[in-house]
């Protein structure tokens, strides 16, 4: 593949071996995931991958691992994804093991952040589990497998409701608990959280949360009640990664350590996509073409907010007991950590929250939900960007309560 310098195997993904690589036009490290030959020959799989992969290639979020392209390296199909310096959760915490409550809830919060953004754009994951979660060296949570998980699970339909159920099961397992029994026998530090998880996985869909945002809000509130407002400071996911063996699943891909570029293979774009027809009946070519039109690994530049912060309130107006969701968004350029906070007219405020922005992101989008009860005179909410520059935007809330 003339556009990539390819290194050795650094782990295993949802499909097959992961290889460190460098995208030569920008010099950025990426990961190539080998697609097994039996899957590449399966027309039904490649059709599902093409359908789900097109949406995944257009999706970008700091808590999700980006999908860039599908390439044919001399008959070996490889999926090109964002490089993440981290360890799969399945390597850090085996299926039978659990985490401290604060650590488990930090994982759930990161997963729900990615799912909320994806569901908003009409994209479901379809395979949320320990193997789909990567914990970075900084303790960030990244959800991988968008597009891939939906293609792998032919017997299941990837939908937002299923993602929330799987997230509830994942979180319960990380807490060392079961959703099949009442939470009365567990300690108080987990009881409120398990009540949230049981609702998220309730047999009757009418009793479940309607969105990832709703489940995330309930889980964060339960965490604060059970563990204290400072529970995030005790998550310690970075220490969990540091304690792991240096090469245990680390998706490291240092450009300086990679060998010379290999000239074989081709990117699936334009007429080159014809090369895949004999292997996959043309089904997966759409993902390659889609990625070639704007999802290639970008160049690295310092992070900057390049436009006005927009605030959108939903619903537009409400009365006593209405939950308002305020979404802040703005165009960005470059990569780095965006630090923000929310402030409200009732005196409430969030802590300064870092959010990772990659060079592939053209904008950021975050949301905050405010449940208003009782009399409120002229309520408003403010979104502050603390770093990389001080920016503030406020909006009134259309609320009235007799």
C-alpha positions, 0 to 999 in steps of 0.5 A, a space after each residue: 500500500 503506497 500510502 502506508 508504512 506498515 509495522 508489526 502486529 500490536 494486538 487483536 481487534 474485533 475482526 483480526 490482527 491489528 498492525 501499526 502503520 503510518 499514513 505517509 501523506 500526513 505522517 500520522 500513525 494509524 491502525 490497520 485491522 486485517 479482515 480474515 479471508 473467510 469474512 472477506 469472501 462472505 458477501 453478506 458480511 461485506 454488504 453489512 460492512 459497506 452499509 454500516 461502514 459508510 456511516 461509521 466513516 463519517 462519524 467523529 467523536 472524542 470518545 469513539 475510535 474513528 474509522 478512516 478507510 478500507 484498503 486492499 493490500 494484494 488481496 488482504 482486506 484491511 480496515 484503517 482506523 485511528 491509532 489509540 495509545 491504549 489497552 482494550 478493556 478486555 485485556 485489563 479486566 477479564 470477563 470474570 473480574 470487576 473494577 472499583 465502582 468509580 472506575 466502572 462508572 468512568 468506563 460507562 460514562 465514556 461509552 455513553 458519551 460516544 453512544 449519545 453522539 452516535 445515536 444522535 447521528 443515526 448510528 448504532 454500535 451493535 457490539 458494546 462489550 469489554 473488547 470494544 472499549 479501549 482505555 488510553 494511557 491518560 485514562 480516557 475511554 474510547 469506544 471502537 468497532 463502529 460499523 464493524 460490530 454491526 457487520 459482525 453480528 448478523 443475527 442481531 439488529 444494531 439499534 440504540 436500544 440494544 446499545 443501552 442494554 449492552 452498556 448496562 450489562 457491561 457496567 454491571 459486570 464491571 461492578 461484579 454484579 448481576 442484573 438478574 437479581 434485585 440490588 438489595 443485597 449489595 452495598 449502598 455505593 452500588 445500589 443506586 447505580 444498579 437501579 439505573 442499570 436495571 431500568 436500562 435493561 428492563 424487559 419491557 422497552 417502555 420502562 427503559 431510558 429513551 436515549 443514551 443521554 437520559 441513561 448517562 444523566 441518571 447514571 451520573 446522578 446515581 454516582 454522585 449520590 453513592 460515591 460523592 461529587 468527586 467520584 471521578 477523581 478516584 476512577 484511576 483508569 490511567 493507573 490501571 493502564 500503567 500497571 498493565 504489562 508494557 506490551 499487553 494489547 497496547 496499540 502503539 504505532 510510533 512512526 519512527 519505528 516503522 519500516 519502509 512503506 510497502 508498495 503493494 495494494 491499493 486504496 479503494 477509491 474511484 476505478 481502484 474499487 473495481 479490484 474488490 469486486 471479485 473478492 466481495 462482490 463490490 459490496 465493500 467498495 462503498 466504504 472505501 470510496 466514502 472514506 477516500 472523500 474526506 475521512 483520510 487521516 489528517 495532518 496534526 495542528 494545534 487545537 483552535 475553536 474557529 467559529 462562534 459557539 452555538 447553543 440549541 435548547 430542546 424543548 424550546 419551551 416547558 413548564 414545571 418539571 421539564 428537562 431541558 437539553 442544551 447542546 453546544 457546538 462550534 467548528 474546530 481545527 487541529 487536535 488537543 484537549 478542549 476544556 469546558 464547563 456549564 453554568 446555570 442561573 440557579 448557581 449550579 455548575 459543572 467541573 472543568 471537563 476535558 474533551 479530546 478533539 482529534 485532527 479528524 474533527 471538524 467541530 465539537 458537540 456536547 450537551 447538558 441536561 437541566 431538570 427545572 422544578 418550581 419557580 425560576 425567574 428568567 433561567 439561563 445556561 452558559 457554556 464556557 470554553 476554558 481552553 485552548 481559549 476563553 469563549 463563553 456563550 449563554 442562552 435563555 431557557 423558555 420555562 414558566 411555572 405558576 
